[in-house]
Amino acid sequence: MPSTLPAVGFGLWKVPNEVCAETVYQAIKTGYRHIDSASDYGNEKETGEGIRRAIEDGLCTREELWITTKLWNTYHDQQNVVPALEHSLNELQLDYVDLFLIHFPIAQAFVPFETRYPAAWFFDPEAEQPEIKLAPVPLSETWAGMEATVEKGLAKQIGVCNYTSGLLHDLMNYAKIKPSVLQIESHPYLTQERLIRLAKSYHLDVTAFSPLGALSYLELDMAGAQESVLEQTAVKAAAERVGRTPAQVVLRWGVQRGTSIIPKTSKPERMIENLSLFDFELNEDEMDAISALNSNRRFNDPGHFCEAAFNTFYPIYD
């Protein structure tokens, strides 16, 4: 695998099944070597198909790829963690992943693979009033299962998503195998500077999902078009100076502040654009002006969407 987490990855959240294999293939052909998948995205099988085709066609070797996937909430019981990754690996047609992450610090009741995969949020989608069914599983037990995936050679590295500072402190106290990556929502409206500083003090790499902010959430009615960071004066001014698009400026800001980013797109021209971030730099004033757009606006918040979409109030951020 690459020796370090590639700075720009290709995110697969919301990539439709019918185009996923070709999208992954084209991403690898364009030059992406960091693929960010998850059980919950429901497209691991197609992701694996795209990876297999790319390797068979000689676009890259398996060792040149960094493949990430994530443990879904229904598999938090320690005994279910290894089987969950084995199931993901079977879908992905891989022997190992480079990085396995706890998707959310939320433990849901187990749903057998043969009952439904991916298990998603509802325990029983056919119920008259479907809800999320939670499970009393301490995160320390889930982490012990994550460590077992490393010991069995199924994951090269392990980490967490959507953790807060308090959860990260706690994890570092009990982890025998330390996490290597923290993946969080971060963009100019949610800079999360203290959390990123803390993670780096623990020697974790930080991956920012939704690096373009609201754009990932418009189709889900979780953000308004007026919230697009690409329309901000600071972003437009920097784009004009460096001769790049506003999106490239925002992505460059993410990389330049030391986070890796995982934008997604199905458009070939946008794949190239999102990867072309390393032949220009933002100056200090531009970095500061974009960082100053922070308003602690979180688009991916279980405290909102679990209640709105899944009839269950379950906040994880205060």
N, C-alpha and C positions, 0 to 999 in steps of 0.2 A: 504494500500500500504506500501512498505518498508518505514521506516522513513527517509532514505536518498537515494539519487540516487546511485544505485549499481555501483561499480567501473568498472566492466566489463559487457558490454551489448552485445547483439547480433544484428548486423546490417543487414538490409534486402534489401539494395540497390542492384539491379541486381540479386536478387534471382529469378530464373525462376518460373512462375506461376505453372508449372506442378509438381514442387518438393517443393514448398514453404510450404504448409501445413505440410508435413512430416518433412521438415527441422525445422520448428518452434517447432513441437512436440518433435523432437529429441533434440533440443537445451534445451528445458525446462526439458526434461528427464535427460539431462547431468548435469543440475544444473543452467542454466541461468535463472535469474529472471528479467532481464532488456531487453526488446524487443524494438528495435528502428525501427519504421515504418514511412511511409509517403504516402500521396495521390499519389505523383508523381512516387512512386516505382511501382505502378500498381499491387500490390499484397496484398492489405489490406484484400480482401475477403478471400484469402487463409491463410493469417496470422491469421485472426479470426478463421478460421476452425481449424488450429493447436492449437490455444489457447483453444478453446472450447473442443477439444478432450483431451487435457492435463488435464484440470480441471475435466472433466467428468471421466477420468481414475484415478483421485485422485493423480496426480503427484504434484499438488499444488492447492492453492485456488486463487481466483481472487485477494484477498487482499495481497497475497505474491508476486504478479507480479507488475513490474513497466513498464507500457506501454506508449511509446511516439509515437505521430504522428505529422504531420506537415501540416501547411496551405500552399496550393499551390498558386502560383503567381496570378492566375486568380480570386482568391477570396479575394483580398485585400480590396475591398470596405467594409466599416464597416457593411453594411446590409447583406453582403454575408458570413461573418466570422462564425457566429453561424450555418447557414445552411451547411456550408462546414464541420464543425466538426460533425454535426449531420449525414451528409452523411458518413463521415469516420467511425463514431461509428456504423452505420448500417452495413457497410462493415465488420467491425471488430467484430460485434456481442457483443458489449460492451455497458454499460450504461455510462461510463466515461473513460477518459484517465488520467493517472497520470501527463502527461506533454504534452502540446500543444505548438509547436514552429512555428514561422514565418520561412518558409523554406529559402527564399531569400529576401533581401530588394529590390525586383523588382516587380512592380505592372504591371500586364498584363490585357488586356481587358477580361471582364467576358465571360466565355463559359458556357452555361447552362448545368447542370448535365445530362439532357436527350440528349443533343447534343453529348457530349463526356465526358467520365470519365475513367481514369484521363484525364485532359484537355491537359497536356503536354505543349510544348513550342510554336508550330505553332498555330496561330489563326485559319487559314483555311488550313489544310494539303493538301487539294485537289486543292488549288489555283495554277495557272501557276508558280508563283514565291512566294511560301509560306514564310512568315516572322513572327517574333514575333510582336504582336500588343500591344504596351504599353498603360497604363492607368494613367491619372494624379491623383493618389491617394496618399496623404501624409501618411507617415508611422504612424503618430500620430493617424490618423483615423483608420488605421488597428489595432493599439494597443487597441483603445477603443473597437473594436469588440472582440479582444482577451480577454479583461477584462470581457466582457459580457459572455464569455464561462465559466469563473470562477463563476460569479454571478449566472449563471443558473445551476451550479453543473455538467457541462459537462467536465470540466478540473479541476484537483486539483491544478496544477501549470502551468504557462505560461512562455515562454522565446523566444529566437531568435537564428537564425543560420546566419552565414556568415556576421555578423555585424563587422564593423570597430570600432576603438576607438571613432571616432567622432560621429558615429551613436549611440553608447552606451551612451556616455555623454548626447546626446540629449534625448534619451529615458528615462534616469533616471530623467530628468527635468520634463517630462510631465506624466510619468506613475503614475496612482493612485494605481494600483496593480503592484508592482515591479516585474520585471523578475527574475526568480530563476535560470535559466540556459542559458548559452551561448554555442552553439555548433559550432565548427569551424574545418577546416582542420588543423591538427597539427601532425607532425612526426619529426624525427630527421633532415630532410631537411627543415622544416618549423616550427621552434620552437615557434614563436609568443610569446615570453616571455613578452614583454610589454603589449600586449593585455590581456594575461592571468593574469598578475599582476593587471591590471586595473579592470578586471572582478571580481577578488577576493576582491579587495578593495571595490567593490560595493556589496559584499557578494553573488555573483553568483557562482554556480558550473560551471565548464567548462568541456564539453565533446569534445573529439578529435575524429573527423571522419577521415577515411583513416589513422589509426595509424601506418600502415606498409608502408605508402608512395606510391611508384610507383605501387605496386602490384595490386591495385584496378583499375589501369588505362591502363594496358598493353593491355587488350582485346579491349579497346576503341581507341587504337592508340593515347592515350594522354600522354604516357610515353614510354621510351625505356627500354629494359631489362637491359641495362648497368646502369640504374639509381636505381637498387635495393639496398636498404640500408642494406640488409642482407649480402651483399658481403663486406661491409666495415670492415677494419681491427679492428677498435675499437669495433665493434659489435661481430665479431668472437672471439676476445680475451676474451671479457667478457663471451661469451657463453661457451668457453672452461673452464674458471675458475669456473663458477657456475654449469657446467654440464648440460646446457639446450640448446635448439635450438636458433639460431640467432633471429628467430621470437619472441620467448618468451622473449629474452633480450630486444628487441625493445618495446614490449608491456609492460614489467615490467618498463622500463624507463618511459613510458607514465603514468602508474599508480603511480610510485614513485615520479613523479614531481607534483602530485596532480590533475591530470585530470582523468576523467573517459574515457573509450575507448569503441568503438563499432566495433570490427572486425567482419567479416562474413566469413563463410565457409560452404560448404555442406558436408564436410567430417567428419564423426563422430570422428575419431582420432584427427583431427585438432580442433574440438570443445573442446575436453578435454584439448588439449595442450594450447589453447588460454585462458582457464579458470584457468590453473594451474600456477598462478603467485605469490602466496602468501606464499610460503615456501622457498623463497630465496630472497636475496637483492643484489642490485648493490652497490659497494662502491662509495665513493665520486669521486674518479678519473675516474671510469667508467662512472658515470653520466655526468661528465664534458666532457669527451672525446666524448661521443655520442651527447651531446648538441652542441659540437663544429663542428659537421657535418652540422650545419645549413647553408643553402645557399639561404634562402628565395625562395625555389623552390615550387611554388604552382601548383598543378596538376589540381585542380578543380577551374578554373578561367573563369567566364562568359565573361570576356574581350576577351578571346580566343575562347571558344567553342560556344558562341552564334553566332559569326560571321562565324566560320568554319562549324558549323552543322546546324545553323538556319538562316543564311543570314542576321543577324542583329548585328551591332556593339553596345555592351552595357556593357562597363566596370563598375565594382563597386569597384575595387581596383586600387590605383594609383601606 
